[in-house]
Amino acid sequence: MLLGDSTIDNFVYVREWEDTVGQQMKQHISQVTDLAVECSKTEHILPGQKAPQQYAQGRQSRGYPPYSTDIELNLEERLKKHNPSHVLLSIIGNDVRAFYHGSITEAQLFKILSNDGNYGKVIKRVKSFSSNMKLMIVMPYRKQDLPYHEANKELAKRLFEIAKKNEVPVIDLSRTFDPFKGIGLDAPHYYNSIEPNKQGAACICKLAKKVIQTHNWSGPSQIYFDPKNDKCNRIIRELNKGEDHEINWKISDRLRNADDGEESPHDFDFLQDDSEAFGHRADANDAPADARNDPADVKNEPADAKNKLSDGEIAGIVVGAVAFVGVVFVIFYCHTCNQPTERGNDDLA
C-alpha cells in the first residue's frame, strides 16, 4: 500500500500514467494499492481525506484513473480493507511547507514530527495493526546550503530518531537524489527540483523493492540509499543511528557567487524559491494541475539559450555603437577643418 504525497502521487510530473511511482511499482510487486494523494499532510493519513479538486480534475483532464474513494476511509479502515503486506509512507513535506509559509509555528511542526505527534502516531498505528504488516518510510530530499538548511537538518534528525525508536527502515532520498543534476522530464531524478519524474520514480521503486526483499524486519532500523545517485542500481544500507547525515552534493562556488551570468537555467530555477526546501513545492503548484504547464508540453531549452542577449543588453550595445560612430565622425570632421585648402594662403589676402 502506498500512502503519502506527491513524492508518490507524481502523475503531474511525468509524461504517461505508466511512469508514475504507483504504476512502476507494479513492475516489481504483483499487487499495489495506491492511496497516495498530492498535497497530503500528516493530519490527513489517520482520518482519511478527499482528493483536492484541482488534482482530481487534473487526472480527469489527462484521461488518468480517478483517485480511489478509499482515500476517504480512516487509516484503520484502509488497512483492514486491503490488508497490505507492506506499507510505503512518504509524508511530512507539506507540513514543513506550511511552517515556511507561516501557517504553523516551529513548535507545532516539531510536535507533528515527533513520536507522540501525527507522524509518530501513523507509524505506531500501522505497526500495531498487524505483526505481519511491514512499514517503510521515505526521507524526503532536502536542499543543501540554502537558508533553511539548519532547520532541515533538525527535521531530518527527528525523522531518523522516530524511525530508530520504532525500528522502521528508511528510504533516504536525500542521499540518493542529486538536486544539482538538472530538472525536467528527462533529468536523472527531478521534474521540478522537488517532485520525481519517471527516472526518480523508478529509483523509489527499486529502493522499496530492495527493502522488501532484504530488510531484517525483526532487527533495528536501517537506512537504504544509492550514494552514487545514478539509476539506483548500487543500493546500500547502513544502521540508523538516529542522526542526520552529511550529503555529498553542494552548490558550486560558481553558483554560490553567481556574478558571471552563466548559471545553469535548471540550477538557477532551483535556487530561486526557498519555500521548496525539504520536499515541498513553490506556490505555483497550488494552482489547478491542468492550469500549470503540462510535462508533455514542456520543451527543452536550446543548448545555446544561455548565450542569448537580453533586450537590455542589446539596447546597450546599440547605444554604445551609435556613440562610437559619433566620436569617430567628430574626430574626422575636426581633422578636416584644420587642413589647408587648394588656394593656399589666398584665404588670408
C-alpha positions in Angstrom: 0.0 0.0 0.0 1.2 3.5 -0.9 0.4 6.4 1.4 1.6 9.9 1.2 2.0 13.0 -1.0 3.4 13.9 -4.5 6.6 12.0 -3.9 4.4 9.0 -4.7 1.4 10.6 -6.3 3.6 12.2 -9.0 1.3 12.0 -12.1 1.6 15.7 -12.8 5.4 15.3 -13.2 5.7 12.5 -15.8 4.7 12.0 -19.4 2.5 9.0 -19.1 0.4 7.3 -16.3 2.7 4.3 -16.6 5.6 6.5 -15.5 4.2 7.2 -12.0 5.5 5.6 -8.9 2.3 3.6 -8.4 2.4 2.1 -11.9 6.1 1.4 -12.0 5.9 -0.3 -8.6 3.7 -2.9 -10.3 6.7 -4.0 -12.3 8.3 -5.1 -9.0 5.3 -6.1 -6.9 2.3 -8.1 -8.1 -0.3 -6.2 -6.2 -0.1 -2.5 -5.4 -2.8 -0.4 -3.7 -2.1 3.2 -4.4 -3.8 5.6 -1.9 -1.2 8.4 -2.1 -2.7 11.9 -2.7 -0.9 15.0 -3.9 -0.7 17.7 -1.2 -1.3 15.3 1.7 -0.1 16.3 5.2 0.4 14.0 8.2 -3.0 15.2 9.5 -4.7 13.5 6.5 -3.3 10.0 7.0 -5.2 9.0 10.2 -8.7 10.2 9.4 -8.5 10.0 5.6 -9.2 12.8 3.1 -11.0 13.8 -0.1 -8.8 14.4 -3.2 -8.0 18.1 -3.8 -10.3 19.2 -6.5 -7.5 20.6 -8.7 -5.7 17.3 -8.8 -8.9 15.2 -9.2 -9.6 17.4 -12.3 -6.0 17.1 -13.4 -6.3 13.3 -13.6 -9.6 13.6 -15.4 -8.2 16.0 -18.0 -5.4 13.7 -18.8 -7.6 10.6 -19.0 -6.0 9.0 -15.9 -7.9 6.9 -13.4 -9.6 8.8 -10.7 -8.5 8.7 -7.1 -9.8 5.7 -5.2 -12.7 6.6 -2.8 -10.8 4.5 -0.2 -8.6 7.6 0.4 -11.6 8.9 2.4 -11.5 6.0 4.9 -9.6 6.3 8.1 -6.3 4.5 8.3 -7.5 1.5 10.2 -10.4 1.0 7.7 -7.9 1.2 4.8 -5.6 -1.3 6.4 -8.4 -3.6 7.3 -10.0 -3.5 3.8 -6.7 -4.1 1.9 -4.6 -5.9 4.5 -1.3 -5.0 2.7 1.8 -6.9 3.4 3.9 -3.7 3.2 3.2 0.0 3.6 5.3 2.7 2.0 4.8 6.1 3.7 6.0 9.3 2.2 4.7 12.3 4.2 5.8 15.5 6.1 7.0 17.7 3.2 3.7 19.7 3.1 3.7 20.1 6.8 7.1 21.7 6.6 5.9 23.8 3.7 3.1 25.1 6.0 5.7 26.1 8.5 7.7 28.0 5.9 4.6 29.8 4.7 3.7 30.8 8.3 0.6 28.6 8.7 2.1 26.8 11.7 4.8 27.6 14.2 8.1 25.8 14.6 6.9 24.3 17.8 3.8 22.9 16.1 5.9 21.5 13.3 8.2 19.7 15.7 5.2 18.4 17.6 3.9 16.9 14.3 7.3 15.3 13.6 7.6 13.6 17.0 6.9 10.1 18.3 3.7 11.4 20.0 2.7 13.7 17.2 0.8 12.9 14.0 3.9 11.4 12.3 4.7 9.1 15.2 1.0 8.1 15.6 0.8 7.0 12.0 3.9 4.8 12.4 2.6 3.3 15.6 -0.9 2.7 14.2 0.4 0.8 11.2 2.9 -1.3 13.3 0.3 -2.2 15.9 -2.4 -3.1 13.4 -0.8 -6.4 12.5 2.6 -8.0 13.2 2.6 -9.2 9.6 2.3 -5.7 8.2 5.7 -4.1 7.3 6.2 -0.4 7.2 8.9 1.6 5.4 9.1 5.4 5.4 10.7 7.9 3.0 13.2 10.5 4.0 12.4 13.5 1.7 15.0 15.1 -0.4 16.5 18.3 1.0 18.2 21.3 -0.4 21.7 21.9 0.9 23.3 25.3 1.7 20.1 27.2 1.5 18.6 29.5 4.2 16.6 26.6 5.7 19.5 24.1 5.7 19.9 24.1 9.5 16.1 23.7 10.1 16.1 20.9 7.6 18.9 19.1 9.4 17.0 19.3 12.6 13.9 17.9 10.9 15.8 15.1 9.3 17.4 14.2 12.6 13.9 13.9 14.2 12.7 11.7 11.4 15.6 9.4 11.8 15.1 9.3 15.6 11.4 8.3 15.1 12.4 5.6 12.7 15.1 4.2 15.0 12.7 4.2 18.0 10.1 2.3 16.1 12.5 0.1 14.2 11.3 1.2 10.8 13.5 1.1 7.6 14.1 4.4 5.9 14.3 5.0 2.1 16.7 8.0 2.1 16.1 10.1 -1.0 18.2 13.0 0.4 21.4 10.9 -0.2 20.1 9.4 -3.5 18.6 12.2 -5.5 21.1 14.8 -6.6 19.3 18.2 -6.9 22.1 19.7 -9.0 22.0 17.3 -12.0 19.2 19.3 -13.6 15.4 19.1 -13.7 12.9 18.1 -16.3 11.2 15.1 -17.8 14.5 13.5 -18.8 16.6 14.6 -15.9 18.1 11.9 -13.6 15.6 12.3 -10.8 13.6 15.5 -10.7 10.9 17.1 -12.8 10.9 20.4 -11.0 13.7 20.1 -8.4 11.3 18.5 -5.9 8.9 16.1 -7.4 10.3 12.9 -9.0 10.0 12.4 -12.7 9.9 9.0 -14.4 13.5 8.3 -13.6 13.1 9.4 -10.0 10.0 7.2 -9.6 11.9 4.2 -10.9 14.6 4.8 -8.2 12.0 5.0 -5.5 10.5 1.7 -6.7 14.0 0.0 -6.8 14.7 1.2 -3.2 11.3 -0.1 -2.0 11.9 -3.4 -3.6 15.4 -3.7 -2.0 13.8 -3.0 1.4 11.1 -5.6 0.9 13.5 -8.3 -0.3 16.4 -7.8 2.1 15.4 -6.0 5.2 15.5 -7.8 8.5 12.1 -6.9 9.8 12.8 -8.2 13.3 16.0 -6.1 13.5 16.8 -2.4 14.1 16.1 0.4 11.7 18.2 0.5 8.6 18.7 3.3 6.0 18.7 2.5 2.3 20.1 4.7 -0.4 22.2 4.9 -3.5 25.3 7.0 -2.8 26.2 7.1 -6.5 22.7 8.7 -7.2 22.6 7.3 -10.7 19.9 4.8 -11.5 19.7 3.2 -8.1 21.5 0.1 -9.2 24.0 0.2 -6.3 21.8 0.5 -3.3 23.5 0.1 0.1 22.2 0.1 3.7 23.5 1.3 7.0 22.4 1.2 10.6 20.1 4.1 11.5 21.8 5.8 14.5 19.1 8.5 14.8 21.3 11.1 13.3 21.3 13.4 10.3 23.9 12.8 7.6 26.1 15.0 5.5 25.2 15.0 1.9 27.9 14.9 -0.8 26.5 17.4 -3.3 26.8 21.1 -2.6 26.2 24.3 -4.5 29.3 25.0 -6.5 31.3 28.2 -5.9 30.3 29.4 -9.4 26.6 29.2 -8.4 27.2 30.4 -4.9 28.8 33.6 -6.1 26.7 33.8 -9.3 28.0 37.0 -10.7 29.0 36.0 -14.1 25.6 35.4 -15.6 26.4 31.9 -16.6 24.2 30.0 -14.2 22.6 26.8 -15.5 18.9 27.6 -16.1 18.0 24.5 -14.1 20.2 25.3 -11.1 19.1 28.9 -11.2 15.4 27.9 -11.0 16.3 25.6 -8.2 17.9 28.3 -6.2 15.1 30.9 -6.6 12.4 29.6 -4.2 13.4 28.8 -0.6 9.9 27.6 0.1 10.7 24.4 -1.9 13.1 23.2 0.8 12.7 19.8 2.4 10.4 18.4 -0.3 7.7 20.8 -1.0 6.7 23.0 -3.9 6.6 26.6 -4.8 3.2 28.3 -4.8 2.7 27.7 -8.5 1.7 24.2 -7.6 -1.3 25.5 -5.6 -2.9 26.2 -8.9 -5.0 23.6 -10.6 -2.9 20.8 -12.0 -4.3 21.4 -15.5 -3.6 25.1 -15.3 0.1 24.6 -14.9 2.5 23.6 -17.7 1.8 20.0 -18.6 5.0 18.0 -18.6 4.1 16.7 -22.0 4.1 20.2 -23.3 7.5 21.2 -21.8 10.1 21.9 -24.4 13.8 21.5 -23.8 15.6 24.8 -23.8 18.1 25.2 -26.7 21.6 24.4 -25.7 22.7 27.9 -26.7 19.9 29.7 -24.8 22.2 31.0 -22.1 24.3 32.7 -24.7 21.4 34.8 -26.0 21.4 38.5 -25.1 18.6 40.2 -23.2 16.7 43.2 -24.6 18.6 45.5 -22.2 21.9 44.1 -23.3 21.0 44.6 -27.0 19.9 48.2 -26.3 23.2 48.9 -24.5 25.2 47.6 -27.5 23.2 49.7 -29.9 23.7 52.9 -27.8 27.4 52.2 -27.5 27.8 51.7 -31.2 26.0 54.9 -32.0 28.2 56.8 -29.6 31.3 55.3 -31.1 30.3 56.3 -34.6 29.5 59.9 -33.3 33.0 60.2 -31.7 34.7 59.0 -35.0 32.7 61.5 -37.0 33.6 64.4 -34.7 37.3 63.5 -34.8 37.2 63.2 -38.6 35.4 66.5 -39.0 37.7 68.4 -36.8 40.7 66.9 -38.6 39.3 68.0 -42.0 38.7 71.5 -40.7 42.3 72.0 -39.8 43.7 71.0 -43.3 44.7 73.8 -45.8 42.6 74.3 -48.9 43.7 74.2 -52.5 44.0 78.0 -52.6 46.7 78.0 -50.0 47.3 81.4 -48.4 44.9 83.3 -50.7 42.3 82.7 -48.0 44.4 85.2 -45.9 44.5 88.0 -48.5 
